[in-house]
Amino acid sequence: MKSKINTALKNQIMKLLPTVIASAHCDVPCGIYDPTPAKIAAKTVARMTQQLEELEVPKDSKDAAADKTALLQYTNRVVRRIQAKEEQAQLCKNELSILWTDFFKPAHLEKFPKLHEAFWKATKLCSTNKQEFCAEHAKELLDAVDEIAKMFYEAKGVPERFKAYKEITDKLY
C-alpha cells in the first residue's frame, strides 16, 4: 500500500515539473577529452610485458615442497601481470574509442587524412597486446597512442601541449 502511495505521489510531482530535453555529442556531455588515460594504459601494458620478461622461472631443488611453493609464487606473479596487461590493453582501447567516436569529427579528416587508419591501427594493437606477449608490439602501441595524441592536440588548437604530454607520460616508469 505504501509503495502505491509513493508511486502516485511521484507521478503527480513529475507532472508538475517541466520537461527538459538535453542532447550531447557523446555519452557524457562534459566536453573533457584527453589522450593521457590511453597513454597511461599503454605504458602499463609495456611495463607488464617488461616485468614478465624479467621474471625468473624457479629452479628445481631437492625439496618438493619448496619447489611447489616457488612454482605457485611464480605462477601467481605471471598471472597477475598478464591480467593487468589484458585489463590495461582493453582500457587503452576504450579510451581511444572515446576519442575516435566522440571527440574527432568529420571535419578533422580533412586536416588528418590518416586519422581513421591511426585509430584502427592503435585499437588493433590493443587487441594484439592482449593476445600476445611481445615487447615490440607494446612499443608500437605506445607510438600509436602518441601519434593520436599529436593529432588530438593539433585538433584542439594547442599543439604545444603535445610536448608537455610527452614529457609527463614518457617518465611514468
MIDOSE-1310 file (N, C-alpha, C; in nm, 2 decimals, decimal comma, always signed):
residues 173
mksk	+0,08/-0,12/+0,00/+0,00/+0,00/+0,00/+0,09/+0,12/+0,00; +0,19/+0,12/+0,09/+0,28/+0,24/+0,09/+0,35/+0,26/-0,04; +0,39/+0,15/-0,11/+0,45/+0,16/-0,24/+0,36/+0,23/-0,34; +0,23/+0,20/-0,34/+0,14/+0,26/-0,43/+0,12/+0,41/-0,41
inta	+0,12/+0,45/-0,28/+0,11/+0,59/-0,25/+0,23/+0,66/-0,29; +0,35/+0,61/-0,27/+0,48/+0,67/-0,31/+0,48/+0,68/-0,47; +0,44/+0,58/-0,54/+0,43/+0,59/-0,68/+0,33/+0,70/-0,73; +0,22/+0,70/-0,67/+0,12/+0,80/-0,71/+0,17/+0,94/-0,68
lknq	+0,23/+0,96/-0,57/+0,28/+1,09/-0,53/+0,40/+1,13/-0,63; +0,48/+1,04/-0,66/+0,59/+1,06/-0,75/+0,54/+1,10/-0,89; +0,43/+1,03/-0,94/+0,37/+1,07/-1,07/+0,31/+1,21/-1,07; +0,25/+1,24/-0,96/+0,19/+1,38/-0,95/+0,30/+1,49/-0,95
imkl	+0,41/+1,46/-0,88/+0,52/+1,56/-0,88/+0,58/+1,57/-1,01; +0,60/+1,46/-1,08/+0,66/+1,46/-1,22/+0,58/+1,54/-1,32; +0,44/+1,54/-1,30/+0,36/+1,61/-1,39/+0,37/+1,76/-1,37; +0,41/+1,80/-1,25/+0,43/+1,94/-1,22/+0,56/+2,00/-1,27
lptv	+0,66/+1,91/-1,28/+0,79/+1,96/-1,32/+0,80/+1,98/-1,47; +0,87/+2,08/-1,52/+0,88/+2,09/-1,67/+0,97/+1,98/-1,72; +0,95/+1,95/-1,85/+1,03/+1,85/-1,92/+1,14/+1,92/-1,99; +1,26/+1,87/-1,97/+1,38/+1,93/-2,04/+1,44/+1,82/-2,12
iasa	+1,47/+1,86/-2,25/+1,53/+1,76/-2,33/+1,68/+1,81/-2,35; +1,77/+1,72/-2,32/+1,91/+1,75/-2,33/+1,97/+1,67/-2,44; +2,07/+1,72/-2,51/+2,14/+1,64/-2,61/+2,29/+1,67/-2,59; +2,37/+1,58/-2,63/+2,51/+1,59/-2,62/+2,58/+1,51/-2,74
hcdv	+2,70/+1,54/-2,77/+2,77/+1,47/-2,88/+2,83/+1,34/-2,83; +2,83/+1,31/-2,70/+2,88/+1,19/-2,65/+2,80/+1,14/-2,54; +2,85/+1,03/-2,48/+2,77/+0,97/-2,37/+2,76/+1,06/-2,25; +2,87/+1,13/-2,22/+2,87/+1,22/-2,10/+2,90/+1,36/-2,16
pcgi	+2,82/+1,45/-2,14/+2,83/+1,59/-2,20/+2,93/+1,68/-2,13; +3,04/+1,63/-2,08/+3,14/+1,71/-2,01/+3,23/+1,79/-2,10; +3,26/+1,73/-2,22/+3,35/+1,80/-2,31/+3,49/+1,78/-2,27; +3,52/+1,70/-2,18/+3,66/+1,67/-2,14/+3,72/+1,55/-2,21
ydpt	+3,81/+1,58/-2,29/+3,88/+1,47/-2,37/+4,03/+1,48/-2,35; +4,10/+1,37/-2,34/+4,24/+1,38/-2,33/+4,30/+1,24/-2,36; +4,41/+1,23/-2,43/+4,47/+1,10/-2,47/+4,55/+1,04/-2,35; +4,57/+1,12/-2,25/+4,66/+1,07/-2,14/+4,62/+0,94/-2,08
paki	+4,49/+0,92/-2,05/+4,45/+0,79/-1,99/+4,49/+0,67/-2,08; +4,48/+0,69/-2,21/+4,51/+0,59/-2,31/+4,66/+0,56/-2,30; +4,74/+0,67/-2,29/+4,89/+0,65/-2,28/+4,93/+0,58/-2,15; +4,86/+0,62/-2,04/+4,89/+0,55/-1,91/+4,86/+0,40/-1,92
aakt	+4,75/+0,37/-1,98/+4,72/+0,23/-2,00/+4,82/+0,16/-2,09; +4,86/+0,22/-2,20/+4,96/+0,16/-2,29/+5,09/+0,15/-2,22; +5,13/+0,25/-2,14/+5,25/+0,23/-2,06/+5,25/+0,11/-1,96; +5,13/+0,09/-1,91/+5,11/-0,02/-1,82/+5,13/-0,15/-1,89
varm	+5,07/-0,16/-2,01/+5,09/-0,28/-2,10/+5,24/-0,30/-2,12; +5,31/-0,20/-2,15/+5,45/-0,21/-2,18/+5,53/-0,25/-2,05; +5,49/-0,20/-1,94/+5,56/-0,23/-1,81/+5,53/-0,37/-1,77; +5,41/-0,42/-1,79/+5,38/-0,56/-1,75/+5,45/-0,65/-1,84
tqql	+5,46/-0,62/-1,97/+5,54/-0,70/-2,06/+5,69/-0,71/-2,02; +5,74/-0,59/-1,98/+5,88/-0,59/-1,93/+5,90/-0,67/-1,81; +5,81/-0,66/-1,71/+5,82/-0,74/-1,59/+5,80/-0,89/-1,62; +5,72/-0,92/-1,71/+5,70/-1,07/-1,74/+5,84/-1,12/-1,80
eele	+5,90/-1,04/-1,88/+6,03/-1,08/-1,94/+6,13/-1,10/-1,83; +6,12/-1,02/-1,72/+6,23/-1,02/-1,62/+6,20/-1,13/-1,51; +6,08/-1,18/-1,51/+6,06/-1,29/-1,41/+6,14/-1,41/-1,44; +6,20/-1,47/-1,33/+6,28/-1,59/-1,34/+6,20/-1,71/-1,31
vpkd	+6,21/-1,81/-1,39/+6,14/-1,94/-1,37/+6,22/-2,00/-1,25; +6,14/-2,05/-1,15/+6,21/-2,12/-1,04/+6,29/-2,24/-1,08; +6,40/-2,25/-1,02/+6,49/-2,37/-1,05/+6,45/-2,49/-0,96; +6,47/-2,61/-1,01/+6,44/-2,73/-0,94/+6,53/-2,74/-0,82
skda	+6,48/-2,79/-0,71/+6,56/-2,82/-0,60/+6,53/-2,96/-0,55; +6,59/-3,00/-0,45/+6,57/-3,14/-0,40/+6,45/-3,14/-0,30; +6,39/-3,02/-0,27/+6,28/-3,01/-0,18/+6,15/-2,99/-0,26; +6,07/-3,09/-0,26/+5,94/-3,09/-0,34/+5,85/-2,98/-0,29
aadk	+5,84/-2,96/-0,16/+5,75/-2,86/-0,10/+5,80/-2,72/-0,14; +5,93/-2,70/-0,14/+5,99/-2,57/-0,18/+5,97/-2,54/-0,33; +5,98/-2,65/-0,41/+5,96/-2,64/-0,55/+5,81/-2,60/-0,58; +5,72/-2,66/-0,51/+5,58/-2,63/-0,53/+5,55/-2,49/-0,49
tall	+5,60/-2,44/-0,38/+5,58/-2,30/-0,33/+5,64/-2,21/-0,43; +5,76/-2,23/-0,47/+5,83/-2,14/-0,57/+5,75/-2,14/-0,70; +5,70/-2,25/-0,75/+5,62/-2,26/-0,87/+5,49/-2,18/-0,86; +5,42/-2,20/-0,74/+5,30/-2,12/-0,72/+5,32/-1,97/-0,71
qytn	+5,43/-1,93/-0,65/+5,47/-1,79/-0,64/+5,49/-1,74/-0,78; +5,57/-1,81/-0,86/+5,60/-1,77/-1,00/+5,47/-1,76/-1,08; +5,39/-1,86/-1,07/+5,26/-1,86/-1,14/+5,17/-1,74/-1,10; +5,17/-1,71/-0,98/+5,09/-1,60/-0,93/+5,14/-1,47/-0,99
rvvr	+5,27/-1,45/-0,99/+5,33/-1,33/-1,04/+5,30/-1,32/-1,19; +5,31/-1,43/-1,26/+5,28/-1,42/-1,41/+5,13/-1,39/-1,43; +5,05/-1,46/-1,36/+4,90/-1,44/-1,38/+4,86/-1,30/-1,35; +4,91/-1,24/-1,24/+4,88/-1,10/-1,21/+4,92/-1,00/-1,31
riqa	+5,04/-1,02/-1,37/+5,09/-0,93/-1,47/+5,01/-0,95/-1,60; +4,98/-1,07/-1,64/+4,90/-1,09/-1,76/+4,76/-1,03/-1,74; +4,70/-1,05/-1,63/+4,57/-0,99/-1,60/+4,58/-0,84/-1,61; +4,68/-0,78/-1,55/+4,69/-0,63/-1,56/+4,71/-0,59/-1,70
keeq	+4,80/-0,66/-1,78/+4,83/-0,63/-1,92/+4,70/-0,63/-2,00; +4,62/-0,74/-1,98/+4,49/-0,75/-2,06/+4,40/-0,64/-2,02; +4,38/-0,61/-1,89/+4,29/-0,51/-1,85/+4,33/-0,37/-1,90; +4,46/-0,34/-1,90/+4,50/-0,21/-1,94/+4,50/-0,20/-2,09
aqlc	+4,52/-0,31/-2,16/+4,51/-0,30/-2,31/+4,36/-0,27/-2,35; +4,27/-0,33/-2,28/+4,13/-0,30/-2,30/+4,09/-0,16/-2,26; +4,14/-0,11/-2,15/+4,12/+0,02/-2,11/+4,17/+0,12/-2,21; +4,29/+0,10/-2,27/+4,35/+0,18/-2,37/+4,26/+0,18/-2,49
knel	+4,21/+0,06/-2,53/+4,12/+0,05/-2,65/+3,99/+0,14/-2,62; +3,94/+0,13/-2,50/+3,82/+0,20/-2,47/+3,84/+0,35/-2,47; +3,95/+0,40/-2,42/+3,99/+0,54/-2,42/+4,01/+0,59/-2,56; +4,08/+0,51/-2,64/+4,09/+0,55/-2,78/+3,96/+0,56/-2,85
silw	+3,87/+0,46/-2,82/+3,74/+0,46/-2,89/+3,66/+0,59/-2,86; +3,67/+0,64/-2,73/+3,60/+0,76/-2,69/+3,66/+0,88/-2,78; +3,79/+0,89/-2,79/+3,84/+1,00/-2,87/+3,80/+0,98/-3,01; +3,81/+0,86/-3,07/+3,78/+0,84/-3,21/+3,63/+0,87/-3,24
tdff	+3,54/+0,83/-3,16/+3,40/+0,84/-3,19/+3,33/+0,96/-3,13; +3,39/+1,02/-3,02/+3,32/+1,13/-2,96/+3,39/+1,27/-2,98; +3,52/+1,27/-2,98/+3,60/+1,39/-3,00/+3,61/+1,43/-3,14; +3,67/+1,34/-3,22/+3,70/+1,37/-3,36/+3,58/+1,37/-3,44
kpah	+3,57/+1,48/-3,53/+3,45/+1,50/-3,62/+3,49/+1,48/-3,76; +3,40/+1,47/-3,85/+3,43/+1,46/-3,99/+3,52/+1,57/-4,05; +3,51/+1,68/-4,00/+3,60/+1,79/-4,04/+3,75/+1,77/-4,01; +3,77/+1,69/-3,91/+3,91/+1,66/-3,87/+3,98/+1,57/-3,98
lekf	+3,90/+1,49/-4,05/+3,95/+1,41/-4,16/+4,02/+1,49/-4,26; +3,98/+1,61/-4,29/+4,04/+1,69/-4,39/+4,18/+1,73/-4,34; +4,19/+1,76/-4,22/+4,32/+1,80/-4,16/+4,41/+1,68/-4,14; +4,35/+1,57/-4,10/+4,43/+1,45/-4,06/+4,37/+1,33/-4,15
pklh	+4,42/+1,32/-4,27/+4,36/+1,22/-4,36/+4,39/+1,07/-4,32; +4,49/+1,06/-4,23/+4,52/+0,92/-4,18/+4,46/+0,90/-4,04; +4,36/+0,98/-4,00/+4,30/+0,97/-3,87/+4,24/+0,83/-3,84; +4,16/+0,78/-3,93/+4,09/+0,65/-3,91/+4,19/+0,54/-3,91
eafw	+4,29/+0,55/-4,00/+4,40/+0,45/-4,01/+4,48/+0,44/-3,88; +4,51/+0,56/-3,82/+4,58/+0,57/-3,69/+4,50/+0,50/-3,58; +4,37/+0,53/-3,57/+4,29/+0,47/-3,47/+4,27/+0,32/-3,49; +4,25/+0,28/-3,61/+4,23/+0,14/-3,64/+4,35/+0,06/-3,60
katk	+4,47/+0,12/-3,64/+4,60/+0,05/-3,60/+4,62/+0,04/-3,45; +4,59/+0,15/-3,38/+4,61/+0,16/-3,24/+4,52/+0,06/-3,17; +4,39/+0,06/-3,21/+4,30/-0,03/-3,14/+4,33/-0,18/-3,17; +4,38/-0,20/-3,29/+4,42/-0,34/-3,33/+4,54/-0,38/-3,24
lcst	+4,63/-0,28/-3,22/+4,75/-0,31/-3,13/+4,70/-0,34/-2,99; +4,60/-0,28/-2,94/+4,54/-0,31/-2,81/+4,51/-0,46/-2,81; +4,44/-0,50/-2,91/+4,40/-0,64/-2,91/+4,52/-0,73/-2,93; +4,61/-0,70/-3,01/+4,73/-0,78/-3,02/+4,81/-0,79/-2,89
nkqe	+4,81/-0,68/-2,82/+4,88/-0,69/-2,69/+4,81/-0,77/-2,59; +4,68/-0,79/-2,60/+4,61/-0,88/-2,52/+4,63/-1,02/-2,55; +4,64/-1,05/-2,68/+4,66/-1,18/-2,73/+4,80/-1,24/-2,72; +4,90/-1,15/-2,73/+5,03/-1,19/-2,74/+5,12/-1,13/-2,62
fcae	+5,24/-1,18/-2,62/+5,34/-1,13/-2,52/+5,46/-1,09/-2,61; +5,47/-0,96/-2,64/+5,57/-0,91/-2,73/+5,60/-0,76/-2,69; +5,73/-0,74/-2,65/+5,77/-0,60/-2,62/+5,77/-0,51/-2,74; +5,79/-0,56/-2,86/+5,78/-0,48/-2,98/+5,64/-0,43/-3,00
hake	+5,54/-0,51/-2,98/+5,40/-0,47/-3,00/+5,36/-0,37/-2,89; +5,41/-0,39/-2,77/+5,38/-0,29/-2,67/+5,44/-0,15/-2,70; +5,56/-0,15/-2,76/+5,62/-0,03/-2,80/+5,55/+0,03/-2,92; +5,50/-0,05/-3,01/+5,42/+0,00/-3,12/+5,29/+0,06/-3,07
llda	+5,23/+0,01/-2,97/+5,11/+0,06/-2,91/+5,14/+0,20/-2,85; +5,25/+0,21/-2,78/+5,29/+0,34/-2,72/+5,30/+0,45/-2,84; +5,37/+0,41/-2,94/+5,39/+0,50/-3,05/+5,26/+0,54/-3,12; +5,17/+0,44/-3,14/+5,04/+0,47/-3,20/+4,96/+0,57/-3,11
vdei	+4,96/+0,55/-2,98/+4,89/+0,64/-2,89/+4,95/+0,78/-2,90; +5,08/+0,79/-2,91/+5,14/+0,92/-2,92/+5,10/+0,99/-3,06; +5,10/+0,91/-3,16/+5,06/+0,97/-3,29/+4,92/+1,03/-3,28; +4,83/+0,96/-3,22/+4,69/+1,01/-3,20/+4,69/+1,13/-3,11
akmf	+4,77/+1,13/-3,00/+4,78/+1,24/-2,91/+4,82/+1,37/-2,99; +4,92/+1,35/-3,07/+4,97/+1,46/-3,15/+4,86/+1,52/-3,24; +4,78/+1,44/-3,30/+4,67/+1,49/-3,38/+4,56/+1,55/-3,29; +4,54/+1,49/-3,18/+4,44/+1,55/-3,08/+4,48/+1,69/-3,04
yeak	+4,60/+1,71/-3,00/+4,64/+1,85/-2,95/+4,64/+1,95/-3,07; +4,67/+1,90/-3,19/+4,66/+1,99/-3,31/+4,52/+2,02/-3,33; +4,43/+1,92/-3,32/+4,29/+1,95/-3,35/+4,23/+2,04/-3,25; +4,28/+2,04/-3,13/+4,23/+2,13/-3,02/+4,29/+2,27/-3,04
gvpe	+4,39/+2,29/-3,12/+4,45/+2,41/-3,15/+4,56/+2,45/-3,04; +4,61/+2,34/-2,98/+4,71/+2,36/-2,88/+4,83/+2,26/-2,90; +4,89/+2,27/-3,02/+4,99/+2,17/-3,05/+5,11/+2,17/-2,95; +5,13/+2,28/-2,88/+5,24/+2,29/-2,78/+5,22/+2,20/-2,66
rfka	+5,09/+2,16/-2,64/+5,06/+2,07/-2,52/+5,11/+1,93/-2,55; +5,13/+1,89/-2,68/+5,18/+1,76/-2,70/+5,32/+1,74/-2,64; +5,40/+1,84/-2,64/+5,53/+1,83/-2,58/+5,52/+1,81/-2,43; +5,43/+1,88/-2,36/+5,41/+1,86/-2,22/+5,36/+1,72/-2,19
ykei	+5,26/+1,67/-2,28/+5,21/+1,54/-2,27/+5,32/+1,44/-2,27; +5,41/+1,45/-2,37/+5,52/+1,36/-2,39/+5,61/+1,36/-2,27; +5,65/+1,48/-2,22/+5,74/+1,49/-2,11/+5,68/+1,42/-1,98; +5,55/+1,43/-1,96/+5,49/+1,37/-1,85/+5,47/+1,22/-1,86
tdkl	+5,42/+1,18/-1,97/+5,38/+1,04/-1,99/+5,50/+0,95/-2,02; +5,61/+1,01/-2,08/+5,72/+0,92/-2,11/+5,80/+0,89/-1,98; +5,78/+0,97/-1,87/+5,85/+0,95/-1,75/+5,77/+0,86/-1,65; +5,67/+0,80/-1,69/+5,58/+0,73/-1,59/+5,65/+0,61/-1,52
y	+5,75/+0,55/-1,59/+5,83/+0,45/-1,53/+5,96/+0,44/-1,60
